[in-house]
Amino acid sequence: MRMIKGLWYFYQKLILPSLGVSVVLAFFSQSLLFGVGFSYAILTPFVHLYTYEINMPDEYYFYYNLGLSKRSLWANTLGISTLIILMLLLI
């Protein structure tokens, strides 16, 4: 349960910036729903890179103490982004 809460806390810092930029970019696409999902899935790893690798690299220690390695956090980011693309392709 502690790891799930840690992942949720980790992902909260990625949701708002990724979703905000994705909505703006989606207005330039033909399908609004697919545009938001696709741009969100593409932007989230870059927001992760900027937020946790460049801006706050010491934050990884907090997640490591919760039992989450850097590799598992990256896998979570890429996995959720892939799930969003797959869900929107099925719609």
C-alpha positions in Angstrom: 0.0 0.0 0.0 2.9 2.3 0.8 4.3 1.8 -2.7 1.0 2.6 -4.4 0.7 5.8 -2.4 4.3 6.7 -3.3 3.5 6.1 -7.0 0.4 8.2 -6.7 2.3 11.0 -5.1 5.0 10.7 -7.7 2.5 10.8 -10.6 0.6 13.8 -9.2 3.5 16.1 -10.0 3.4 14.9 -13.6 -0.4 15.1 -14.3 -1.0 18.8 -14.3 1.9 20.0 -16.5 1.4 17.2 -19.0 -2.3 17.5 -19.1 -2.3 21.3 -19.4 0.1 21.3 -22.4 -1.7 18.3 -23.9 -5.0 20.2 -24.0 -3.4 23.2 -25.6 -1.8 20.9 -28.3 -5.0 19.0 -28.8 -6.7 22.0 -30.2 -4.4 21.7 -33.2 -5.3 18.1 -33.9 -8.4 16.8 -35.7 -9.6 14.6 -32.9 -9.7 16.4 -29.6 -9.8 13.2 -27.4 -7.1 11.4 -29.3 -5.0 14.6 -29.5 -5.1 15.0 -25.7 -4.3 11.4 -25.1 -1.5 11.1 -27.6 0.2 14.4 -26.6 -0.2 13.5 -23.0 1.5 10.1 -23.5 4.3 11.7 -25.5 4.8 14.7 -23.1 4.7 12.8 -19.8 8.1 11.2 -20.1 9.6 14.6 -21.0 7.9 16.2 -18.0 9.3 13.3 -15.9 12.7 14.0 -17.2 12.6 17.7 -16.5 10.9 17.5 -13.1 12.8 14.6 -11.5 16.1 14.4 -13.4 16.9 18.1 -13.9 14.8 20.1 -11.5 14.6 17.9 -8.4 17.1 15.0 -8.6 17.2 14.6 -4.8 13.5 13.7 -4.8 14.5 10.2 -5.9 15.8 9.5 -2.4 12.3 10.0 -1.0 10.9 7.4 -3.4 13.8 5.1 -2.8 13.0 5.1 0.9 9.4 4.1 0.0 10.8 1.1 -1.9 10.6 2.6 -5.4 13.7 2.7 -7.5 14.3 5.1 -10.3 13.8 2.3 -12.8 10.3 1.4 -11.4 9.3 5.1 -11.5 10.4 5.4 -15.1 8.6 2.1 -15.9 5.5 3.5 -14.2 5.6 6.6 -16.3 6.1 4.8 -19.6 3.5 2.1 -18.7 0.8 4.6 -17.9 1.5 6.6 -21.0 1.3 3.4 -23.1 -2.0 2.5 -21.4 -3.5 5.9 -22.2 -2.5 5.5 -25.9 -4.0 2.0 -26.1 -7.2 3.0 -24.4 -7.7 6.0 -26.8 -6.9 3.8 -29.8 -9.8 1.5 -28.8 -12.3 4.4 -28.5 
